[in-house]
Amino acid sequence: MDSSKKRLDGRVVTMDPKGTVLRRGSVYIDKTDIVAVQDAGASPPSGFETVPAISTGGMIFPGLIDLHSHLSYNALPLWNVPKKFTNRGQWADHPEYRQLVTGPMAALGHSSDPKILPSIARYAEAKCLVAGVTTTQGIALASASGVEKYYKGLVRNVETPGDKNLAAAETHIADVTASDWKKFDAEIKKAKRRLLHLAEGAQSDRTAHSHFLALNSGGTWAISSSLVGIHCAALQKDDFKTFADHDGAMVWSPLSNYLLYGTTADVGSAKSAKVKIGLGPDWSPTGSKNLLGELKAAHAASKVLGKVFSDEELVRMVTSVAAVILSWSGRAGSVEKQKVADLVVVGREPAIGKEYEALVKAHETDISLVLIGGVARYGLPALMKAAGVSGGETLKVGGTERLANWDDAQSDPLIEKIDLGEATSTLKTALAELPNLQAKNAKELAVNSAQPGVRLALDEQEAHGFAVRPHLPMQGSPTGMYEGKQAALAPLPLLPVVLDRLTVADDPDYKTALQGEQNLPDDFKTALLEML
């Protein structure tokens, strides 16, 4: 039997344009690709006659695509946001935020301990896999020579997708371009896809809204199909019409919006204008732990905003529509022939017609198998072994054993290989000893000003030459709240921090923490907690 060939049987929810669902279906995989999707009773394709069927007992979906997550920060727990803000610039230098979010990440990211960086990478990827995520934004690395690159791990990232037929998306832009309208416009119009933070805040906030208005110069808009605006929370009804007219797309992060601003993007107007919408959890300090959690936040927000989206529309935000936004629809986002075999098996087969609802309501305990590029990366031990995994690391999610496959000869050579158990232990210790780590970093920097050979490039606090949001001028003043603002502030003494739990299923304090968040509207909070 050819070990590169696999056959998965189950309820196949293709997410194709017709919404095809095969009640008893088979997905045939050869190496990295899907070669056939058909009824389980049909004759196998040529070459698969002796390939045994792996009975998944669940729903087979395309792997989930997370369009926005600051992965490096996902070791940190939920921040109890102390007040309601109206734009990003108000909380970025708040003392509590600096002490509980940017301070700890700076200490970790600049540490000379060789175990910390690989531990962050491993933990961040594990958080994706346990939620069925096969694509997300990447972890940025920097060297002492000033060279930046993206960590090449197991989970596909939009910046370096690792497939010649998947176009790379840019998530940063050079500052000189980001502050010059003509250069920015030219850059946007020539790029394949560029995901940038846009108009972060409340609709009522003029500063946040000006970030969008600055895209206009002399009646011309620096918006095209290349521009994917992350958040877009300050956009108003007519703004979404403008955005749609120029074929812009957006990424919605409802929980993060509500936690910080007490409100979220006007997705009803965005939908009416036919703006393409994807989802992203943002990061664990002010967002969901993972994309499964963000699906529930989107469902809760949709409900309180007037049932804006159906369950199928929500699922498409993390599969087929997300692929369209990335310009990947010919290769990813659905379970179809010639698509890449990025797949997730979820739960048990529900009643016919309830497949989308079942995914929206699914928890980490319902994820039974994850394949990326045809390789089984995470799942129930029996399914992993049936898919060809002979070793792997055993972990428990909600009390049930899972197997993770970290083996990859092509993984990033700059990052030491490490398993999840060791990564978890390393991060727990480092976060518990943050005051000592901060002092050690300062002492080492005083003796030797050179940075470690490889370190984290921390988007939200370092001026490293590439912005994650444009700074186009509005009435002579730059908009967009500059990255790197943290670098000019004196560091605050750090306190110990608890490592964020890998899953909601294994975090007994998570619901209590959300319940205590004062900015969450009561109706949204109730709807969300009912689903978690």
N, C-alpha and C positions, 0 to 999 in steps of 0.2 A: 504493500500500500504506500502511495506517495504521501509522506507526512506533511507536505505543503498544502495538501487539499483537505478541505473540511466541509461538512454538511451540517448546518444547524436547522433543526425542526422546531416549530412552534407557531404561535399566532404572529404573522409577519405584518407589521404596521409600516407600510412602505414610505409614507409621507411623500409619495409622488403627487403630481398635480391633480390627479383624479381622486386622491384619498383612498387608494386601493388598500384593502386589508384582506390578507389571506388567512382564513380561519385555521386551516391546517396547511401551513406552508413550509417550504424548504429554501434555505439560502445556501448556495454553493459558492465556495471560496477557493481560489487558487492563488497561493502566495499572498499578495497584498490586496487582490481585487475580487469583487463579486462577479462571477461568470454567469450565474443564472438565479432567478427568483421565480419559483413556480409552486403549484400545488404539490403537497407531499406525496400524493398518490401517482403523480406523473413519472414517466421514465426518467432516470437521471441523465444529465448531459454526458456526452462522450468523455471517457476517462474517469468518471465518478461511479462507475457501476459497482466497484468494490469498496467505496468509501463509506464507512459506517455512519449512520445518522446519529447526531448528538441530540437527544431529546431534551430540550431546554425546559419544557413545562411552563414556559412564560411567553411574554410578548417580546418580539425582536424589533427594536427601533434602530434608526440610525444613531450613532453616537452623538451625545449632546455637545453643542457648540456654545461655549461661554465667550461672549464678545467683549467682556470687560472685567478684569480682575487684577489687582495689584498683588500678584502671588506672593512676593517676598514678605508682605505684611500679614499673611494668613496664619502666622504662628501666634498672633496677638488676640486676646479676647475682646469681646464686645465692650466698647466704651460707653459708660453711662453719661450720655451727652448732657452737660450741665445747664444749657439754656438753648432757646430756639434762635438759630441764626437765619440770615436772609441771603447771604452769599458766601462763597468759599473763603474769601479773604478774611472773614471774621473769625473763623475757627482755626485757620491754619497756624496762627501763632498764639492760640489760647494756651495758658500755662499747663492746664490739665492734659491737653492734647499733646503738647511737647513732652510732658513727663511720662505719659502712658502709651504714646504711639511713636512719634518721630524719634524721641530720645532712646527708647529701647531698640528700635530698628537701627539707629546709627551705631549704637554700641555693638550690636550683633554684626552688622554689615562691615564694620571696620576692625573687627577683632582679628588678631593674628592666630587665633586658635584654628588649626586646619580642619577641625571637625564641624565647625559651626556653619560654614557656607554649604557644604554638601548636605548637612542636616536640614537646613531651610529648604533646599531644593527638593529633597526627598519628601519632606512633610507636606510641602505645597502640592506636589504631584499626587501624593496619596489622598489629600483632601479632594482632588478632582476625581480620581478613579473611584472612590467609594460612592460618588454621586453620579456615576455614569458619564462623566465628562471626558471626551476624547480630544477636544481642541479648546485652547484658551489663549490668553495673551502670555507672553514669555517673561522669564526672569532675566533682567539685564545685568550683565557682568562688566566690570571695568578693570583694567590693568594699570600698573604704575606708569606705563608708557602712554596712557591716555586712550588706548584702543578699547572700544566697547563692542560687545557682541551679545548674542542671546544664548542662554543655556540650552543645549540640545539634550533634552531628556526623553522620556517615554511618551508623555502626553504631547500631542501635536500642538505647536503654537503658531499663531497667525503670522508672526514675523518671519519664521523659518519653518515652513510647514513640512519640509522633508519629502516632498513629492513634486516632480517636475511639472505635473499638470495642475498643481495648486499654486496660484499666484500669491506671492508674499504680500502682506499688508504692512504698511508703515504705521507705527503708533507714536512716533516722535517726529519733530520737525526742527530744522536748524533755526536758532534764534533769529539770525539775520533775515531769514525768510518769514518767520512768524511775526515779525514786527514791521515788515514792509509789504503793503497791500499788493502791489504789482507782482512782486516776487512770489508772495503767498498764492495769489490767484493762478499764476503760471504753474506753480508746483502742484496745486490741487488738480488742475486740469490735465496735467500730464501723468499724474500718479494713477496706479491701478486702484488702490484703496488706501485711504489714510484715516485711521481712527483717532480722533482728537477730542479732548474734553471741550465742551461748548456750553456756555450759559448756565453755570452751576449755581443754583439758588432759587429763590421764590420769584414768581411772575411779577410781584409788586416791587422787586428790588431793581432800581435803575442801573446799578453797577453790573449786576448779573445780566440784565437784558441788553446792556450796551455791548457786551461781548458778542452777541449775535448781530446787532446793528452794525458793528464795525466791519462785518463782512461785505458791506455795501460801500462802493466808492463811485460817486457820480452817476448813480442809478444802475450800476453794474454790480452783480453779486459774485463773490468768490465762493460759489457753491457749484458742485457738479456731482455726477454719480460717484466720483472718487471720495467725496467727503462723507464720513460717518461721524455724526456728532454724538459724543458720549454725554448722557444726562439730558441736555436740552430742556432742563426743568423751568427755565425762565422764559421760554418761547411762548408767545401768545397765539391766539387763533389765526390771525393773518400771517404770522411768521411761519406757521406750519404750511400754509398755502404756498408761500414763497419758497420754502424748503422743498416742497413736493414739486413745484413747477421747475425747479432746477435739479430734480432727481437726487436730492440728498437723502440719506438714511440716518437713523438714530439708534442708540442703545439705551434702553430703559433700565434703571436701577431703583425700583420703587422703595425698597426698604431703606437704602442709604439716604434717599431723598427725604423720606418721612422722618428718619432719625435725626437728621441735621436741620431740616427746614420746616418740619411739620406739614409738608405738602409734597406733591410730586408733579411730574410733567403732565400737561394737558393731553393725555394720550387719546382722549375722545376726539379732539380736534385733529391730532396727528393721524388717527385712523380715517377720519372723514376726508382729510386731504390726500389720503392714499400714500402717506409716508411709510416706507418699509421700516419695521421695528424689530430689533433683536433685544436680547436680555443679557444682563451681566450682574453678578452679585456685588461688584465693586471690591470689597475687601472685608475681612471679618471684624475689624474695629468698629465700622459703622455700616455694616451690611450683613448679608446672609453668609453662613459658613460655606455654602456651595450653591450650585445652580438649581438643585432640587428645592432648596429653601427659597431661592428667588422666584421659582415658578409659583410657589405658594404665596409669596408676597405679591406677585403680579396678579394672581387669582383674587386675593383679598382686596387689592387696590381696585381691580376691575369691578368687583362686586359693589364696593362703596361708591364708586364713581358712576354707577348706573348700569352694571353688567356690560361693560364696553366690549369685552372679548369672550368668544367661546373657548372651551377647553382646547379644541383643535387649533384655533388661532394662537393660543399660548404655546402649545407644543411646537407649532411651526416657527415661533420666534427663536427656538433653541435648536432647530433642525433645518428644514428646507429654506425658510426665509433668511436665517442666519447665513446659510451657504450663498444665497443670492447676494446678500449684502457684501460678502467677501469676494464675490465673483467666482465662487467655487461650485455653482450649481450643476455644472457638467460633470463634476467629479465627486461631490460630497453632498450631505444633507438629506439623502434619501436612500432607501434600500432598493437599488435597481442594478441591473446588469451594467458592467463596466465602471461602476462606482467603487471607490476605495472601501475596503472592508473595515470601516470604523463603525462598530456596532455595540449596542447595549441590550442585554436581556433583563427584563423587568418583571418581577412578581410572578403571579399566577395569571392564567388566562381569565379575564373578566367576562361578564355577559357581553354578547355581541353588541357593538355600538358604544361600549363604555371604555374603549381603549385609551382615548385621550384623557378622559377624566381620571382613569387609573394611573396614568403617568403623572399628572399634575398632583395627585394625592400621594404618590409613592414616597417612601422614606428610604434612607440608606439601607435598611434591612431588606428592602425589596430588590436591590440590585444584585443579580445572581451571576452575571458574566459581562465582562467588558473586553472587546477586541479593538486594537488599534493597528491598522495596516495588516489585518489578518492574524495578528499575534495576540493570543490570550494574555491579558495583563493582570486581570483581577476577577475574582469570582468565587463561587462555591467550589470547594476542593474537587468534588466529583466532576463538575463541568470543566474545570481547569485541566484536570488530568485527561479527560476525554478529548480536550482540544489540543493535547500534546505537551502540556507542561509537566515535566518530571520532578522538578524541585520547587523552589519558591519559598516565600516567607509566610508563615501562618499568623493571622491576627484574628481578633474577634470584633464583630460589629453587632451591637445589641445582643451580645451573648452567643452569637452564632459564628462558627469558624468561617473565615474566608482565606483565600490563598492569593498572594501578590507575587507577580513575576517581574522582578527588577532586572533580569538578565538582558543585556543588550550590548553587543560588541561595538556598536556605533555610538554609544553614549558619549557625552562630552568628556574629552581627555583631560580638561582642566579641572574637573570636579571629581573628587575621590568617590568611588562607589561605596554606598553605605546602605544598610537595611533600615526599615522603618523603626524597629525596636531601638537600635542604637541612636538614630536620629532623634527620636522622642526623648530618650534619656538625656542626650546632649543638650537639647533645647530647654528641657525642664530645669536642668542645672544652671545653664547660662542665664535664663530669665530669673531664676531665684536668686542669683548672685549678681544682678545688674549693677549695684553700687560698686562692687569690686571690679567688675568688668570695665565699667566706665573709667575708674581710676587707673586700671592697668593700661587701657588704651591711651589715656592722656600721658602717662609716664613714658610709654613706648614712643609716642609721637614727639615728646620733648627730646628724647635721645636720638631718634631717627625720624626725620620728617617724611621719609618715603613711605608711601602706602604699601600694604601687602601686595604680593604679586597679582592676586586676583581678589576682587571684593565685589560686593553688591553695589550696583549703581541705583541709588535710591531716588526715584522720580520725584517724590513729593517733598523733598527737602534739600536736594543738592543742585547747585548750578553747574551742570556738567556739559553744557553746550547744546543740548537738545531738549526742546520743550515738549510737553504733552498737551499743551493748549496754546493757540495762537495769541499773540499780544498786539493785535492790530490796533492802531490809534483811533480814538473816538474824541473828536473835538480837541485834538492835540495831546490827549492823555492815553497811555497804553491800557488796554483792557486784558482781562484774562488772569489776573492775579498771578504774578510771576512765581515759577518754581525757584528754589534756591533761597527763598526768603529766610528759611530756617538757619542757613549758614551764617547769617549776620547777627543772629541772636546768641546771647551767652547761654551755654548749656545749663540746664537745671539739674540738681542732684536727683538721681534716679531712685526709684523704689522697686522692690521685687515685684515681678509680674508672673501670673500663672499662665502656662501654656494653654492656648485655646484647644479644647477637645476636638478630636478629629471629626466627630459626627454629632448631630443633634441626638441621635439614639443613645449615645454614651455620655451625654452632658446633662446631668440631673439639674443643673442650675440655669440652663439656657432659657427656659420659659419664664422663670422667675426674673431673670435679667431683662428680658424683653418687656415683661409686665411692669418693670420699674422705669422704663424709658418714658420720660415725661413728654416728649415731643410727638409721640405716636398718637394720632387721633383715636379716640375710644372705639369707634366702629371698625376702623382698620385693625386695631390691635386685637379686638375680639375675633374678627374673621380670620386673622392670621394664626392666633393661638389655637383656634379650633382645628386647624389643619396640621399643625406641627406634632 
